[in-house]
């Protein structure tokens, strides 16, 4: 794994932890009743997401997607503002 892929995995991990934290807060406040009714489905979803994020093919796909997406956006912005803008 390259350093860039490890950075992406860390960002995905942070995003998932923050999403779980937000879900826990909303579940504790009884705003979202799904986790209380279907705890097993929520646990299984977290487990499958953790496995997916650690999968090397998924990491490579996300890395490729991010590079292609931001290369297009960066290229368009460079055309609009000149090469010295970035």
PyMOL commands that set and color helices and strands:
alter all, ss='L'
color gray80, all
select helices_A, chain A and resi 3-28+34-37+39-54+56-81+83-85
alter helices_A, ss='H'
color red, helices_A
deselect
rebuild
show_as cartoon
